[in-house]
Amino acid sequence: MKFTYVTLFSSLIEGYFQDSILKRAMSKGLFSVAYVNPRDYASNKHQNVDDTAIGGGAGMVMTPQPLFDALDKLCKEDDVHVIFTTPVAKPFRQNDAKRLAKKKHVVFVSGRYEGIDERVIETFANEVFSIGDYVLTGGELPSLVMSDAIARNIDGVLGNAESLETESFETLLLEAPSFGKPGVYKDLEVPSELLKGNHSKIHALKIAMSEAKTKFFRPAELIKHRNRRSYEK
């Protein structure tokens, strides 16, 4: 797989791939990254990529010409899937990450200023995603969040693929709490059932802890989970 980031500030992204799991995955050739700067495609002598908004309003808007030319070139490659990041879009979910991990080439377009000229989005977007109901200074962080979630679903990226099966959002329940050794630290003990080696009881405890965590943080999801379970019975 290949990730391409269309961004004015590639340095905000590059460092994320210099350590840990994603660095090892890149060194194995499981995925690659590339960067395209719209400023390199600007036709004006000052390489400006923004201008005032038509109709007025505060702030500047990323103009269509540099992005049109950059994306025109990128989209001539085979199997390109273009994603724009914006708060005014559908939320990005775990199922999206799993689905997009099967793509050959994912392009993330990161906006800046007050956003991107809508004509660019309408022309080139295969999908448009938001990572939450808040506003950031640019689309680089959402692009990284999504590409991290996608990359870890590529075969071979995680050392133990089983870890994907028990994570939050694989079902309607949040993942159960994790505990590391030692079993007692500063008089704080882990649940004793985890130490006894009875795998069926450990599994039941983890389900119960998942339900408790979901009830506290996402009660609506717990109701959905219980309704689904009742229906399946």
N, C-alpha and C positions, 0 to 999 in steps of 0.2 A: 504494500500500500504506500501511497504518497500523500503527504499533507503539503499543501501550498498555502501560504499566508499572504494575502494582499493587504499590505499595511504600510503606513508611513513610518513606522517605528519598529523595525524588525528586532532591534536590540532588546525590546521588552519581551520578546518571545524566545530568542535564541538560547539564553541561559538556562531555560527550563529543561532543555534536553542534554545538559552537560553532566548530569549525575544520575545515579540510582537506576531504577528499573528501565526507564525509557532510554537512557544512554546505552545500556546493555542490549536492549532490543534493537536499537538502531545499528549498533556495531555488528549484530548478527544479520542485518539486512532485512529485518521483519517489516520495517517501514522506513521511509526517508522523509526529509522536510526540505522545503524550498521557500524562497521569499520573493515577492514582487512588490516593488515600490511604485505606486501610481505616479509619483512625481517624475519618474523616469520617462513617462509617456506624455507628460504635459507639453502641449504644442506652443505655449506662450514663452517668451524669452526669459521670464523670471521663474518658470516652472511652478507657477501657482496652481494649487489644486482646489481652492475654495473661493467662494464669492458670497455676496449677500443674498439672502433668500428673496425670491420673487414673491411679492405680496406683503413684504415687510416682516418684521419680527426680529427678535434678538439673535445675535450669533451669526455664524457663517455656515454655509452648506458645501459639502464636497461636490464639485461640479461634475457633469457627466463625461466630458471628453476624455480625461486621463483614464478613468475607470472603464469606459467603453473600449478604448484601445487596448488596455491591459487584459481585460477579460475576453475580448475578441481573440486575442492571440492564445490565451490559455485554453479557450474552449475549442480550439482546433485540434487539441489532443483528444485521444480516445477516452471514453468513459469518465469524463469529468463531471463531478457533482458539486455544484456551487451553493455555498451556504452563506447567508448574510446574518449578522448578529444585530439584534435591535430589541429594546424593551417591548416594542409593540408587535409581538409575535406569539406564536404558540410556545408553551414551555418545552424545554428539552428534557427528555425522560430516558431512563435506562434502556427501554426498548428501542429508542432511537439510536443509542450508542451501539447496541448489539447489531442492529440492522446496518448501520453505516460502516461497521467494522468489515463488512463484506465488500465494500466499494473498492475500486481500483485507485481512484484519485479524488480526494476531497479538497476543495478550495474554500478557505474561509476568507470572507471580505470584511475587514474591520473598519467601521466608520469612525470619524472624529468630528469635532466641532458640534454642530447641531444635527448632524446626521448626513446621510447620503441622498443625493437627488433620487427621487422615487422612480424615475424612468430607468435608472440603472438596475434597480431591484426588480422591477417588472420585466425587464428584458432578459436578465441573466440568472435570476434566482431559481434553483431547483427547490430549495427550502429556506425558510426564514425562522430563526429560533431566538427565544429569550431564555436566559438562565435565572431570571427572577424579577420580581416587581420592584425594581429600583434602577436608578440611572447611574452609569459609570462614565468616566471621561473618554472612554474609547472602547472599541470592540476587541482589543487584543486579549484581555482577560477572559471574556466569554469564549473566544476562539480556543484559548489554551484549556479552559475547563472542558469544553466539548471534545477536543482532540485527545486529552488525557483519558476521558471516559471511553472514547472510541478505541484508542490504542490498546488499552488493557484487555479488550475483548478480541483482539487479533490473536489467532492461534500462536502459542509459543511465547507471548510477551510475558505472561506471569509464569513463575516457576512451577506453581501448583495450580492447575486449572480448576481443581475442586473448590478453590476459594471463591470463584465466581458464582458457584451454585448456592452459597449460603449467605450472600450479601443482601443488604437492604435493597428493596425494590425488585428483587427477583420474584418475590411474591408481594402480597399486599402488606405483609408484616415488616416492621423494621428489624434489622439484625439484632440478635441477642448480644448482651454485653460481653466483652472479652476480658480475660484475666491471665496475667503472666506469672511465672514463678518469682518469688516463693509463695506458698499458700497462705502464709501469714506475714504481714508487713506492718510494723508499728501498731500492732494489736488489731489490724484490719484483716479479716479472714475472707477467703473466697467461699462461695456456697459449698458446703461439705460434700454434696452429691457429686460434684465435679472431680473429687479426689478418689472416688471409690472404684472407678473402672467399670461400672455397669453402664454400658453404652446406651441401652434402651432408656434407662432412667436419666442419663445425661441428655439424651435427645429430647425427652419429655420436658426436662427442666429448661432447656434452651427455648423450646416452643413457648413455655409459660413466660419466660423472661421477655421474649419477643413480643408477646401479646401485652405484657405489662408496659413495655416501653412504647408500643404503638398506642395503647390506650392513653398514655400521658401526653405524648407529642402529637399524635394524629388520630384522635378518636374516631373520626369518620371512616378512616381506612380499616380500623378494627371492625366496625359494624359491617363494612363491605365483606371483609374476610369471613366473618361468622355467617353472614347471609349466603355467601358462596359455598361454604362448607355444608350448611344445612341443605342447600339445593342439591349438592353432589351426593348427599346421603339419600 
